[in-house]
Amino acid sequence: MGNQSTGKKFNDDFKKMVVDLYNTGSSVKDLSSEYGVSDVTIYKWIKKYSPISLEDGTSVTPDHFAKLQKQIRRLQEENEILKKAMAIFARK
């Protein structure tokens, strides 16, 4: 009864295809009825997979951008550890 999840799992290629169709002019309502995916789900996919234009002319998806930020933080932490290690070894 009511709006219960059907438990459908969609692969990334399918999600990206739906987002590409949206970006080329298809409405969310049309995509929802054609592919059997809720409007809310399609809007989430659009937010996740739509590219963001950068200053240098390239583009990146929000998901990829978040991964890049995480990698930058990890590399900065590693860099700080290496700086501290170099300072310790330089004293010897």
Buried (B, 14 or more C-beta within 10 A) or exposed (E): EEEEEEEEEBEEEEBBBBBEBBEEEBEBEEBBEEBEBBEEBBEEBBEBBBBEEEEEEEEBBEEBBEEEEEEEEEEEEEEEEEEEEEEEEEEE
